[in-house]
Amino acid sequence: MTTQELEQEIEQTRRHLGQTVDELAAKADMKARAQVKAAEVRARARDRAAGLAGRARQSQVVQRRWPLAVAAGVLVAGSVAIWRWRKT
């Protein structure tokens, strides 16, 4: 091996060692890992809450429309009954 090849190999080993040290430091940083995990949990909770709120709104719309549908049905049934009664 030439001197230049050895220097390149040493430099590559240093970079690799530096990356390994950075990865180990990231794993050892429990505070940062806990913050990332907490952010993930908050995001999931926010998504779930938004989904439940949407379902609740949809349910409220259906509940508001239900009396109108019943009233319309009674009105139609009553009109048909009166029409038949007058016809006889």
Backbone as CSV, one residue per row, in Angstrom:
resi,resn,N_x,N_y,N_z,CA_x,CA_y,CA_z,C_x,C_y,C_z
1,MET,0.826,-1.176,0.000,0.000,0.000,0.000,0.876,1.247,0.000
2,THR,0.388,2.199,-0.730,1.140,3.456,-0.777,0.729,4.341,0.379
3,THR,1.481,5.370,0.586,1.205,6.317,1.659,-0.142,6.993,1.445
4,GLN,-0.423,7.328,0.215,-1.689,7.992,-0.110,-2.868,7.060,0.176
5,GLU,-2.766,5.796,-0.154,-3.829,4.835,0.099,-4.052,4.657,1.600
6,LEU,-2.963,4.604,2.351,-3.079,4.489,3.808,-3.774,5.712,4.411
7,GLU,-3.430,6.897,3.919,-4.050,8.126,4.415,-5.551,8.144,4.094
8,GLN,-5.913,7.679,2.899,-7.323,7.621,2.523,-8.079,6.628,3.407
9,GLU,-7.455,5.494,3.685,-8.080,4.487,4.528,-8.253,5.010,5.958
10,ILE,-7.244,5.716,6.458,-7.331,6.300,7.797,-8.450,7.327,7.855
11,GLU,-8.534,8.171,6.833,-9.583,9.197,6.788,-10.968,8.551,6.734
12,GLN,-11.124,7.514,5.957,-12.405,6.799,5.859,-12.756,6.172,7.216
13,THR,-11.764,5.597,7.878,-11.990,4.993,9.202,-12.405,6.056,10.207
14,ARG,-11.789,7.235,10.152,-12.142,8.337,11.055,-13.599,8.771,10.835
15,ARG,-13.992,8.898,9.561,-15.378,9.288,9.263,-16.357,8.249,9.806
16,HIS,-16.041,6.985,9.558,-16.900,5.898,10.023,-16.984,5.899,11.549
17,LEU,-15.848,6.088,12.210,-15.820,6.138,13.666,-16.626,7.335,14.174
18,GLY,-16.501,8.463,13.498,-17.272,9.656,13.872,-18.766,9.415,13.767
19,GLN,-19.201,8.751,12.690,-20.625,8.435,12.522,-21.097,7.494,13.623
20,THR,-20.278,6.508,13.939,-20.631,5.555,14.988,-20.769,6.243,16.337
21,VAL,-19.837,7.141,16.645,-19.896,7.888,17.899,-21.164,8.744,17.938
22,ASP,-21.499,9.402,16.826,-22.712,10.215,16.774,-23.964,9.369,16.999
23,GLU,-24.010,8.191,16.383,-25.158,7.303,16.563,-25.280,6.841,18.008
24,LEU,-24.146,6.490,18.624,-24.173,6.066,20.025,-24.587,7.209,20.945
25,ALA,-24.135,8.407,20.648,-24.503,9.568,21.462,-26.003,9.832,21.348
26,ALA,-26.554,9.677,20.147,-27.998,9.877,19.965,-28.790,8.837,20.757
27,LYS,-28.309,7.595,20.768,-28.988,6.552,21.534,-28.892,6.818,23.030
28,ALA,-27.812,7.378,23.470,-27.607,7.628,24.895,-28.355,8.866,25.378
29,ASP,-28.788,9.742,24.475,-29.490,10.974,24.847,-30.956,10.646,25.139
30,MET,-31.216,10.199,26.355,-32.552,9.759,26.733,-33.559,10.905,26.723
31,LYS,-33.122,12.094,27.080,-34.034,13.238,27.106,-34.568,13.524,25.696
32,ALA,-33.686,13.535,24.715,-34.103,13.788,23.340,-35.006,12.669,22.827
33,ARG,-34.669,11.431,23.154,-35.496,10.301,22.727,-36.880,10.379,23.357
34,ALA,-36.941,10.771,24.635,-38.230,10.906,25.316,-39.055,12.034,24.699
35,GLN,-38.392,13.124,24.316,-39.111,14.230,23.680,-39.682,13.819,22.333
36,VAL,-38.918,13.059,21.570,-39.402,12.585,20.270,-40.606,11.670,20.463
37,LYS,-40.504,10.755,21.418,-41.600,9.825,21.691,-42.838,10.582,22.156
38,ALA,-42.658,11.578,23.023,-43.781,12.374,23.513,-44.450,13.127,22.366
39,ALA,-43.664,13.645,21.451,-44.224,14.349,20.292,-45.047,13.392,19.431
40,GLU,-44.563,12.169,19.258,-45.307,11.182,18.485,-46.642,10.846,19.155
41,VAL,-46.606,10.667,20.465,-47.829,10.340,21.204,-48.821,11.497,21.128
42,ARG,-48.312,12.742,21.271,-49.199,13.908,21.161,-49.838,13.981,19.792
43,ALA,-49.070,13.707,18.746,-49.612,13.759,17.386,-50.699,12.705,17.196
44,ARG,-50.444,11.495,17.709,-51.471,10.448,17.589,-52.734,10.824,18.360
45,ALA,-52.570,11.382,19.551,-53.720,11.788,20.363,-54.493,12.901,19.670
46,ARG,-53.777,13.842,19.071,-54.423,14.944,18.363,-55.229,14.414,17.168
47,ASP,-54.644,13.468,16.429,-55.348,12.873,15.290,-56.596,12.128,15.744
48,ARG,-56.455,11.366,16.828,-57.602,10.604,17.335,-58.700,11.549,17.817
49,ALA,-58.321,12.620,18.509,-59.298,13.592,19.001,-60.019,14.269,17.834
50,ALA,-59.278,14.591,16.793,-59.906,15.215,15.621,-60.900,14.252,14.974
51,GLY,-60.544,12.984,14.895,-61.451,11.994,14.324,-62.713,11.837,15.154
52,LEU,-62.553,11.801,16.466,-63.718,11.676,17.343,-64.595,12.921,17.276
53,ALA,-63.969,14.087,17.190,-64.738,15.328,17.095,-65.545,15.342,15.799
54,GLY,-64.957,14.864,14.728,-65.677,14.794,13.452,-66.861,13.851,13.535
55,ARG,-66.653,12.728,14.182,-67.757,11.776,14.329,-68.858,12.358,15.210
56,ALA,-68.478,13.094,16.255,-69.468,13.709,17.134,-70.272,14.759,16.372
57,ARG,-69.584,15.579,15.559,-70.290,16.587,14.759,-71.272,15.927,13.805
58,GLN,-70.842,14.849,13.174,-71.704,14.143,12.228,-72.921,13.589,12.969
59,SER,-72.724,13.052,14.151,-73.821,12.518,14.949,-74.801,13.626,15.325
60,GLN,-74.288,14.798,15.675,-75.156,15.918,16.035,-75.987,16.367,14.847
61,VAL,-75.414,16.347,13.655,-76.151,16.735,12.448,-77.290,15.754,12.218
62,VAL,-76.997,14.457,12.365,-78.034,13.447,12.176,-79.120,13.628,13.226
63,GLN,-78.748,13.907,14.473,-79.741,14.097,15.523,-80.604,15.325,15.261
64,ARG,-80.033,16.372,14.689,-80.810,17.569,14.381,-81.768,17.317,13.225
65,ARG,-81.364,16.499,12.275,-82.211,16.233,11.114,-83.310,15.222,11.426
66,TRP,-83.111,14.391,12.422,-84.068,13.334,12.737,-85.464,13.884,13.031
67,PRO,-85.629,14.902,13.873,-86.980,15.419,14.122,-87.631,15.974,12.852
68,LEU,-86.852,16.570,11.988,-87.415,17.077,10.735,-87.935,15.942,9.873
69,ALA,-87.207,14.854,9.817,-87.638,13.702,9.027,-88.910,13.107,9.606
70,VAL,-89.002,13.021,10.924,-90.207,12.486,11.569,-91.393,13.403,11.301
71,ALA,-91.166,14.710,11.436,-92.249,15.662,11.191,-92.726,15.591,9.748
72,ALA,-91.796,15.470,8.815,-92.176,15.365,7.410,-92.970,14.082,7.167
73,GLY,-92.548,12.980,7.782,-93.262,11.712,7.629,-94.670,11.787,8.188
74,VAL,-94.816,12.413,9.351,-96.145,12.565,9.957,-97.025,13.436,9.082
75,LEU,-96.453,14.499,8.548,-97.208,15.399,7.684,-97.693,14.679,6.435
76,VAL,-96.834,13.897,5.802,-97.219,13.155,4.598,-98.279,12.116,4.946
77,ALA,-98.060,11.380,6.022,-99.027,10.343,6.412,-100.379,10.978,6.750
78,GLY,-100.356,12.092,7.441,-101.606,12.779,7.773,-102.318,13.283,6.536
79,SER,-101.557,13.820,5.587,-102.163,14.310,4.345,-102.810,13.171,3.571
80,VAL,-102.141,12.049,3.497,-102.699,10.889,2.796,-103.956,10.405,3.510
81,ALA,-103.946,10.378,4.830,-105.114,9.924,5.597,-106.289,10.862,5.371
82,ILE,-106.049,12.172,5.396,-107.128,13.153,5.164,-107.654,13.023,3.743
83,TRP,-106.771,12.862,2.796,-107.189,12.728,1.390,-108.076,11.496,1.215
84,ARG,-107.702,10.377,1.818,-108.511,9.156,1.713,-109.847,9.325,2.442
85,TRP,-109.814,10.000,3.575,-111.039,10.185,4.345,-112.035,11.038,3.592
86,ARG,-111.539,12.090,2.897,-112.421,12.965,2.116,-112.934,12.265,0.886
87,LYS,-112.161,11.342,0.358,-112.510,10.643,-0.862,-113.697,9.694,-0.619
88,THR,-113.851,9.216,0.585,-114.931,8.252,0.855,-116.212,8.903,1.266
